[in-house]
Amino acid sequence: MSMEDKIPTLSDKELSNLLANAERLQTSGSAKQQEQAVQLLPLISAESDARKATKVAALAEAKVKRAVATKATKATKAAKAAAAV
C-alpha cells in the first residue's frame, strides 16, 4: 500500500505527525525526501482540511441539537409551572 493510499486511514495524530514531517523534509531532507514531501503535502493537507471541516460541521450540528433540547426543556418547565398555578 502506497503512502497516498494510507493517508485516509491514518488517525488524526498520525496525520498531524505526517504533515509535520513532510513540511520538515520539504526543506531539509534529501532530494528524494523533498520530492516525496512535495508530492504528499497537498494530499495530507487536503485530508487534514476535510477532517477539520467535518469536525466543525459536527460541532455546529451538536450545538443546534443542544439549543433545541434546552428550548424544549424550558418550554416543558414553563408549561408545568403554568399548570401548577
MDAnalysis code that builds the backbone (N, CA, C; Angstrom):
import MDAnalysis as mda
import numpy as np

u = mda.Universe.empty(255, n_residues=85, atom_resindex=np.repeat(np.arange(85), 3), trajectory=True)
u.add_TopologyAttr("name", ["N", "CA", "C"] * 85)
u.add_TopologyAttr("resid", np.arange(1, 86))
u.add_TopologyAttr("resname", ["MET", "SER", "MET", "GLU", "ASP", "LYS", "ILE", "PRO", "THR", "LEU", "SER", "ASP", "LYS", "GLU", "LEU", "SER", "ASN", "LEU", "LEU", "ALA", "ASN", "ALA", "GLU", "ARG", "LEU", "GLN", "THR", "SER", "GLY", "SER", "ALA", "LYS", "GLN", "GLN", "GLU", "GLN", "ALA", "VAL", "GLN", "LEU", "LEU", "PRO", "LEU", "ILE", "SER", "ALA", "GLU", "SER", "ASP", "ALA", "ARG", "LYS", "ALA", "THR", "LYS", "VAL", "ALA", "ALA", "LEU", "ALA", "GLU", "ALA", "LYS", "VAL", "LYS", "ARG", "ALA", "VAL", "ALA", "THR", "LYS", "ALA", "THR", "LYS", "ALA", "THR", "LYS", "ALA", "ALA", "LYS", "ALA", "ALA", "ALA", "ALA", "VAL"])
u.atoms.positions = np.array([
    [0.846, -1.170, 0.000],
    [0.000, 0.000, 0.000],
    [0.894, 1.238, 0.000],
    [0.618, 2.141, -0.904],
    [1.430, 3.350, -1.004],
    [1.024, 4.345, 0.082],
    [1.864, 5.309, 0.314],
    [1.575, 6.314, 1.332],
    [0.328, 7.107, 0.963],
    [0.121, 7.355, -0.324],
    [-1.078, 8.066, -0.766],
    [-2.336, 7.310, -0.354],
    [-2.283, 5.987, -0.425],
    [-3.429, 5.159, -0.060],
    [-3.614, 5.082, 1.452],
    [-2.537, 5.242, 2.194],
    [-2.599, 5.143, 3.655],
    [-3.151, 6.399, 4.310],
    [-3.009, 7.531, 3.668],
    [-3.378, 8.813, 4.282],
    [-4.800, 8.803, 4.852],
    [-5.815, 8.355, 4.121],
    [-7.171, 8.378, 4.691],
    [-7.360, 7.449, 5.892],
    [-6.491, 6.459, 6.042],
    [-6.652, 5.502, 7.142],
    [-5.896, 5.913, 8.406],
    [-5.111, 6.965, 8.323],
    [-4.323, 7.408, 9.475],
    [-5.211, 8.063, 10.517],
    [-4.805, 7.936, 11.768],
    [-5.506, 8.643, 12.841],
    [-5.179, 10.133, 12.712],
    [-5.905, 10.964, 13.425],
    [-5.636, 12.404, 13.387],
    [-4.221, 12.709, 13.863],
    [-3.785, 12.010, 14.896],
    [-2.433, 12.218, 15.430],
    [-1.381, 11.805, 14.396],
    [-1.602, 10.661, 13.763],
    [-0.651, 10.200, 12.737],
    [-0.623, 11.159, 11.548],
    [-1.785, 11.663, 11.172],
    [-1.854, 12.610, 10.057],
    [-1.119, 13.898, 10.406],
    [-1.298, 14.350, 11.629],
    [-0.608, 15.557, 12.081],
    [0.907, 15.360, 12.060],
    [1.355, 14.210, 12.534],
    [2.792, 13.906, 12.517],
    [3.324, 13.822, 11.096],
    [2.566, 13.186, 10.216],
    [2.986, 13.066, 8.821],
    [3.096, 14.440, 8.172],
    [2.146, 15.308, 8.458],
    [2.182, 16.665, 7.914],
    [3.423, 17.404, 8.406],
    [3.699, 17.314, 9.688],
    [4.881, 17.984, 10.250],
    [6.166, 17.430, 9.619],
    [6.236, 16.114, 9.472],
    [7.431, 15.507, 8.870],
    [7.590, 15.906, 7.411],
    [6.498, 15.911, 6.672],
    [6.571, 16.282, 5.251],
    [7.005, 17.734, 5.099],
    [6.477, 18.610, 5.957],
    [6.881, 20.015, 5.891],
    [8.371, 20.165, 6.219],
    [8.825, 19.423, 7.202],
    [10.251, 19.482, 7.572],
    [11.128, 18.935, 6.447],
    [10.738, 17.791, 5.893],
    [11.545, 17.158, 4.849],
    [11.540, 17.947, 3.543],
    [10.510, 18.722, 3.338],
    [10.431, 19.523, 2.118],
    [11.605, 20.491, 2.024],
    [12.092, 20.927, 3.160],
    [13.195, 21.894, 3.145],
    [14.533, 21.314, 3.595],
    [14.497, 20.251, 4.415],
    [15.768, 19.785, 4.962],
    [16.104, 18.332, 4.633],
    [15.266, 17.663, 3.857],
    [15.535, 16.266, 3.534],
    [16.428, 16.113, 2.322],
    [16.728, 14.868, 2.005],
    [17.490, 14.584, 0.787],
    [16.623, 14.937, -0.415],
    [17.202, 14.902, -1.591],
    [16.455, 15.254, -2.808],
    [15.232, 14.348, -2.969],
    [15.404, 13.053, -2.712],
    [14.290, 12.115, -2.832],
    [13.216, 12.399, -1.785],
    [13.625, 12.696, -0.559],
    [12.669, 13.016, 0.501],
    [11.916, 14.311, 0.190],
    [12.638, 15.279, -0.345],
    [11.997, 16.545, -0.709],
    [10.962, 16.319, -1.804],
    [11.294, 15.495, -2.775],
    [10.371, 15.191, -3.877],
    [9.116, 14.498, -3.336],
    [9.314, 13.525, -2.459],
    [8.174, 12.813, -1.889],
    [7.314, 13.749, -1.032],
    [7.965, 14.616, -0.291],
    [7.235, 15.567, 0.543],
    [6.387, 16.497, -0.314],
    [6.949, 16.973, -1.407],
    [6.225, 17.861, -2.313],
    [5.002, 17.142, -2.895],
    [5.138, 15.858, -3.197],
    [4.019, 15.083, -3.739],
    [2.947, 14.826, -2.689],
    [3.365, 14.579, -1.459],
    [2.413, 14.202, -0.405],
    [1.747, 15.383, 0.288],
    [2.412, 16.513, 0.363],
    [1.866, 17.641, 1.115],
    [0.455, 18.043, 0.675],
    [0.160, 18.157, -0.609],
    [-1.214, 18.518, -0.986],
    [-2.245, 17.474, -0.541],
    [-1.870, 16.207, -0.608],
    [-2.787, 15.145, -0.200],
    [-3.014, 15.166, 1.307],
    [-1.936, 15.358, 2.047],
    [-2.032, 15.409, 3.508],
    [-2.854, 16.627, 3.926],
    [-2.563, 17.758, 3.327],
    [-3.292, 18.983, 3.665],
    [-4.773, 18.860, 3.331],
    [-5.087, 18.270, 2.196],
    [-6.483, 18.101, 1.804],
    [-7.221, 17.205, 2.796],
    [-6.590, 16.128, 3.208],
    [-7.207, 15.218, 4.180],
    [-7.391, 15.922, 5.525],
    [-6.390, 16.654, 5.941],
    [-6.468, 17.383, 7.206],
    [-7.589, 18.422, 7.161],
    [-7.672, 19.162, 6.071],
    [-8.722, 20.173, 5.917],
    [-10.111, 19.536, 5.906],
    [-10.240, 18.412, 5.227],
    [-11.529, 17.723, 5.166],
    [-11.957, 17.253, 6.554],
    [-11.016, 16.748, 7.318],
    [-11.335, 16.290, 8.676],
    [-11.737, 17.464, 9.556],
    [-11.034, 18.582, 9.422],
    [-11.380, 19.766, 10.211],
    [-12.777, 20.248, 9.850],
    [-13.107, 20.267, 8.568],
    [-14.436, 20.701, 8.132],
    [-15.521, 19.774, 8.673],
    [-15.250, 18.494, 8.678],
    [-16.207, 17.520, 9.217],
    [-16.424, 17.752, 10.703],
    [-15.343, 18.005, 11.431],
    [-15.455, 18.255, 12.867],
    [-16.224, 19.541, 13.148],
    [-15.959, 20.580, 12.381],
    [-16.657, 21.848, 12.569],
    [-18.155, 21.658, 12.308],
    [-18.483, 20.927, 11.256],
    [-19.890, 20.676, 10.944],
    [-20.557, 19.862, 12.049],
    [-19.872, 18.879, 12.572],
    [-20.429, 18.054, 13.650],
    [-20.637, 18.891, 14.913],
    [-19.699, 19.767, 15.215],
    [-19.843, 20.632, 16.381],
    [-21.012, 21.598, 16.214],
    [-21.174, 22.132, 15.019],
    [-22.288, 23.037, 14.755],
    [-23.622, 22.306, 14.891],
    [-23.679, 21.094, 14.385],
    [-24.898, 20.289, 14.491],
    [-25.211, 19.974, 15.952],
    [-24.196, 19.638, 16.707],
    [-24.385, 19.338, 18.123],
    [-24.860, 20.579, 18.879],
    [-24.346, 21.734, 18.502],
    [-24.754, 22.981, 19.145],
    [-26.229, 23.258, 18.882],
    [-26.672, 23.026, 17.659],
    [-28.085, 23.220, 17.313],
    [-28.956, 22.248, 18.105],
    [-28.528, 20.993, 18.193],
    [-29.298, 19.993, 18.945],
    [-29.403, 20.377, 20.418],
    [-28.297, 20.867, 20.984],
    [-28.332, 21.293, 22.385],
    [-29.280, 22.471, 22.575],
    [-29.250, 23.409, 21.648],
    [-30.125, 24.577, 21.738],
    [-31.589, 24.159, 21.657],
    [-31.906, 23.246, 20.767],
    [-33.282, 22.752, 20.631],
    [-33.699, 22.024, 21.902],
    [-32.822, 21.196, 22.429],
    [-33.135, 20.454, 23.652],
    [-33.337, 21.402, 24.825],
    [-32.504, 22.424, 24.925],
    [-32.625, 23.402, 26.007],
    [-33.942, 24.155, 25.896],
    [-34.278, 24.537, 24.687],
    [-35.529, 25.266, 24.457],
    [-36.722, 24.380, 24.825],
    [-36.668, 23.115, 24.454],
    [-37.757, 22.179, 24.776],
    [-37.867, 21.983, 26.281],
    [-36.748, 21.878, 26.954],
    [-36.753, 21.711, 28.405],
    [-37.352, 22.939, 29.084],
    [-36.969, 24.114, 28.638],
    [-37.515, 25.346, 29.207],
    [-39.012, 25.439, 28.960],
    [-39.456, 25.050, 27.781],
    [-40.892, 25.075, 27.463],
    [-41.656, 24.102, 28.340],
    [-41.102, 22.932, 28.566],
    [-41.740, 21.932, 29.422],
    [-41.846, 22.452, 30.850],
    [-40.768, 23.043, 31.360],
    [-40.787, 23.580, 32.713],
    [-41.790, 24.721, 32.829],
    [-41.848, 25.569, 31.828],
    [-42.797, 26.693, 31.850],
    [-44.233, 26.169, 31.830],
    [-44.482, 25.138, 31.040],
    [-45.829, 24.559, 30.977],
    [-46.217, 23.935, 32.312],
    [-45.281, 23.237, 32.942],
    [-45.555, 22.640, 34.246],
    [-45.813, 23.710, 35.292],
    [-45.035, 24.795, 35.249],
    [-45.215, 25.885, 36.204],
    [-46.572, 26.552, 35.991],
    [-46.974, 26.735, 34.746],
    [-48.265, 27.349, 34.445],
    [-49.413, 26.438, 34.873],
    [-49.236, 25.137, 34.716],
    [-50.269, 24.191, 35.099],
    [-50.406, 24.108, 36.606],
    [-49.336, 24.361, 37.340],
    [-49.346, 24.293, 38.790],
    [-50.063, 25.488, 39.400],
    [-50.191, 26.564, 38.650],
    [-50.819, 27.786, 39.161],
    [-52.289, 27.681, 39.134],
])
